[in-house]
Amino acid sequence: MVIGKLRNAQLVINQEALYENIRHAKEYAEPGTDVFVVLKANGYGHGAIQVARVAEKAGANGFCVALLDEALELRDAGFTQPILVLGITDPTDTPIARDNQISLTVGSSEWLEQADQILSASKTALKLNVHLALDTGMGRIGFQKPDELKSALAYLNQQADIFGFEGIFTHFATADSKDESYFKYQYQNFRDFMAVIDHRPKYVHVANSATSLWHKKCEGNLIRLGITTYGLNPSGNEITKLPYQLKPAMTFQSTLIYVKLVQAGKSIGYGATYQTTDNEWIGTVPVGYADGVPRKMQGFSVLVDGHFCPIVGRVCMDQFMIKLPKKYPYGTQVTIIGTSGAEKITTEDMANYLGTINYEVVCGFSSRLNRKYV
Ligand SMILES: *Cc1c(COP(=O)(O)O)cnc(C)c1O
């Protein structure tokens, strides 16, 4: 994959913001709580390796990822901290996880049996460390009932030279919601599961970012810190009261690469969906939907010299056009996310315009965009 290092567009990642967000999470957590920074999807688009370096300095105790490949990327880069893969890994690949001391998520006894066969066939002195996922109401992966958990625990106990029982966890579907009723229902289910456990593993964890902010008293000794690492509010616009300030780490900057005066009645872009109504200064920005600025962004305003400038015409694959208040020279900065003069555009603004959440916006910025670390 080519990274556009010689183009006039980049994501600027503020490492101090990442550092402070992690420090604040650690300081706010209940005493004795570990923080694993979630680095899936290339660190929510911020760059997994660079975020991991900052997280290490900020005192993160480990990392979570979604895929075994993402865990291996971290091991290959030399990180020796605990890493947990949150998704389900194919049993065939379990020896790779074991040999690299990467912990895996288990959601069923069938998986355990299949993994056992494969691991036993290539037995080593190392064990595969596992975290048992409990489905308390997320409906995604995990043991469904306490008695299923019980038989899995018995199995682990029997195969203690193959598996290390390192953790048990659940994931809340509505920790970011003002209405707490479903959260309470899930929490009760979690307690019902925990009642069948006779010895607690090293890690018991229930907290994503939202849980760590608004339900921190929940049982558990590990936070899986995702979106707040990056300074974004897990609740979007719903819960805006935060126990500490979040600092967004990412801004998105480009520049004008072409500026022209267009006569009234001319069309701009594919489909000729925009007509100038007057003589208009039109600027071209070298960013498009292949970079993660979707076509639906038509009509959204970006910032030039502290002025909001609407995207006119359709967003192309690699470029879009904006209406400028006056002539600006080639190379003038264009801010897609960030501040310009007295004005600001947040990831949240972009998410709201697209009818989605900040998570999807930052994950959507493609690898073609260079990430610059400051
Ligand atoms: C992605 C993920 C997280 C992190 O969630 P945030 O809302 O970004 O903090 C935590 N736990 C699980 C299981 C996840 O899949």
The ligand as an SDF file (V2000), in Angstrom:
LIG
                    3D

 15 15  0  0  0  0  0  0  0  0999 V2000
  -13.2780   -2.3320   20.6030 C   0  0  0  0  0  0  0  0  0  0  0  0
  -13.4890   -2.9260   21.9140 C   0  0  0  0  0  0  0  0  0  0  0  0
  -13.2100   -2.1980   23.0810 C   0  0  0  0  0  0  0  0  0  0  0  0
  -12.8360   -0.7410   23.0720 C   0  0  0  0  0  0  0  0  0  0  0  0
  -14.0120    0.0230   23.0440 O   0  0  0  0  0  0  0  0  0  0  0  0
  -14.0080    1.5950   23.1850 P   0  0  0  0  0  0  0  0  0  0  0  0
  -15.4320    1.9680   23.1770 O   0  0  0  0  0  0  0  0  0  0  0  0
  -13.2890    2.1220   21.9830 O   0  0  0  0  0  0  0  0  0  0  0  0
  -13.2870    1.9080   24.4440 O   0  0  0  0  0  0  0  0  0  0  0  0
  -13.3170   -2.8560   24.2950 C   0  0  0  0  0  0  0  0  0  0  0  0
  -13.7050   -4.1430   24.3660 N   0  0  0  0  0  0  0  0  0  0  0  0
  -14.0270   -4.8590   23.2710 C   0  0  0  0  0  0  0  0  0  0  0  0
  -14.4590   -6.2600   23.4280 C   0  0  0  0  0  0  0  0  0  0  0  0
  -13.9450   -4.2770   22.0230 C   0  0  0  0  0  0  0  0  0  0  0  0
  -14.2710   -4.9920   20.9360 O   0  0  0  0  0  0  0  0  0  0  0  0
  1  2  1  0
  2  3  1  0
  2 14  2  0
  3  4  1  0
  3 10  2  0
  4  5  1  0
  5  6  1  0
  6  7  2  0
  6  8  1  0
  6  9  1  0
 10 11  1  0
 11 12  2  0
 12 13  1  0
 12 14  1  0
 14 15  1  0
M  END
$$$$
